[in-house]
Amino acid sequence: MKKFFIIYANIFAIIWIGTGLHALISGQPKAFNTLLFGLAFSIVIFLASWFSYWMINRIKQIDAMAREITTKK
């Protein structure tokens, strides 16, 4: 599952940063804003992917602890 999150985040980061770089190179208006948006979006998508991966693992740990507690009684 972590591999999927990393690939997903990388694809979107490449798309947005590439769009910003293309706009900057071609001299389009607001190109720097597009590049900054792409960088910010990339950071957010990486953090969201990491957080969701962490959350899934934490839920699995809590489920295992709950299963252990309920089977002891």
ROMI-256268 format. One record per residue (C-alpha): residue number from 1; chain; x, y, z. Coordinates in steps of 0.1 Angstrom, whole numbers. Layout:
<rs>
<r nr="NUM" kette="A" xx="X" yy="Y" zz="Z"/>
...
</rs>
This chain:
<rs>
<r nr="1" kette="A" xx="0" yy="0" zz="0"/>
<r nr="2" kette="A" xx="28" yy="24" zz="8"/>
<r nr="3" kette="A" xx="42" yy="18" zz="-27"/>
<r nr="4" kette="A" xx="9" yy="30" zz="-42"/>
<r nr="5" kette="A" xx="9" yy="62" zz="-21"/>
<r nr="6" kette="A" xx="45" yy="70" zz="-32"/>
<r nr="7" kette="A" xx="38" yy="64" zz="-69"/>
<r nr="8" kette="A" xx="6" yy="84" zz="-67"/>
<r nr="9" kette="A" xx="23" yy="113" zz="-50"/>
<r nr="10" kette="A" xx="52" yy="113" zz="-74"/>
<r nr="11" kette="A" xx="30" yy="113" zz="-105"/>
<r nr="12" kette="A" xx="11" yy="143" zz="-93"/>
<r nr="13" kette="A" xx="42" yy="161" zz="-81"/>
<r nr="14" kette="A" xx="59" yy="156" zz="-115"/>
<r nr="15" kette="A" xx="28" yy="169" zz="-133"/>
<r nr="16" kette="A" xx="24" yy="200" zz="-112"/>
<r nr="17" kette="A" xx="61" yy="209" zz="-110"/>
<r nr="18" kette="A" xx="65" yy="202" zz="-147"/>
<r nr="19" kette="A" xx="35" yy="225" zz="-155"/>
<r nr="20" kette="A" xx="51" yy="252" zz="-134"/>
<r nr="21" kette="A" xx="85" yy="248" zz="-151"/>
<r nr="22" kette="A" xx="69" yy="248" zz="-185"/>
<r nr="23" kette="A" xx="50" yy="280" zz="-177"/>
<r nr="24" kette="A" xx="82" yy="296" zz="-164"/>
<r nr="25" kette="A" xx="103" yy="286" zz="-195"/>
<r nr="26" kette="A" xx="77" yy="297" zz="-220"/>
<r nr="27" kette="A" xx="73" yy="330" zz="-203"/>
<r nr="28" kette="A" xx="36" yy="327" zz="-195"/>
<r nr="29" kette="A" xx="20" yy="353" zz="-172"/>
<r nr="30" kette="A" xx="18" yy="342" zz="-135"/>
<r nr="31" kette="A" xx="43" yy="314" zz="-143"/>
<r nr="32" kette="A" xx="61" yy="318" zz="-109"/>
<r nr="33" kette="A" xx="28" yy="315" zz="-91"/>
<r nr="34" kette="A" xx="21" yy="283" zz="-111"/>
<r nr="35" kette="A" xx="55" yy="269" zz="-101"/>
<r nr="36" kette="A" xx="49" yy="278" zz="-64"/>
<r nr="37" kette="A" xx="15" yy="262" zz="-65"/>
<r nr="38" kette="A" xx="31" yy="231" zz="-80"/>
<r nr="39" kette="A" xx="57" yy="229" zz="-52"/>
<r nr="40" kette="A" xx="31" yy="235" zz="-25"/>
<r nr="41" kette="A" xx="8" yy="209" zz="-40"/>
<r nr="42" kette="A" xx="36" yy="184" zz="-41"/>
<r nr="43" kette="A" xx="45" yy="190" zz="-5"/>
<r nr="44" kette="A" xx="9" yy="187" zz="6"/>
<r nr="45" kette="A" xx="3" yy="155" zz="-14"/>
<r nr="46" kette="A" xx="34" yy="139" zz="1"/>
<r nr="47" kette="A" xx="24" yy="148" zz="36"/>
<r nr="48" kette="A" xx="-12" yy="136" zz="30"/>
<r nr="49" kette="A" xx="2" yy="103" zz="17"/>
<r nr="50" kette="A" xx="25" yy="99" zz="46"/>
<r nr="51" kette="A" xx="-3" yy="107" zz="71"/>
<r nr="52" kette="A" xx="-27" yy="83" zz="55"/>
<r nr="53" kette="A" xx="-1" yy="55" zz="56"/>
<r nr="54" kette="A" xx="7" yy="63" zz="92"/>
<r nr="55" kette="A" xx="-30" yy="63" zz="100"/>
<r nr="56" kette="A" xx="-36" yy="29" zz="84"/>
<r nr="57" kette="A" xx="-8" yy="14" zz="104"/>
<r nr="58" kette="A" xx="-21" yy="29" zz="136"/>
<r nr="59" kette="A" xx="-56" yy="16" zz="130"/>
<r nr="60" kette="A" xx="-41" yy="-19" zz="125"/>
<r nr="61" kette="A" xx="-22" yy="-16" zz="158"/>
<r nr="62" kette="A" xx="-54" yy="-6" zz="176"/>
<r nr="63" kette="A" xx="-74" yy="-34" zz="160"/>
<r nr="64" kette="A" xx="-47" yy="-59" zz="171"/>
<r nr="65" kette="A" xx="-48" yy="-45" zz="207"/>
<r nr="66" kette="A" xx="-86" yy="-47" zz="208"/>
<r nr="67" kette="A" xx="-86" yy="-82" zz="194"/>
<r nr="68" kette="A" xx="-60" yy="-92" zz="221"/>
<r nr="69" kette="A" xx="-81" yy="-76" zz="249"/>
<r nr="70" kette="A" xx="-113" yy="-93" zz="238"/>
<r nr="71" kette="A" xx="-99" yy="-127" zz="234"/>
<r nr="72" kette="A" xx="-84" yy="-127" zz="269"/>
<r nr="73" kette="A" xx="-118" yy="-125" zz="286"/>
</rs>
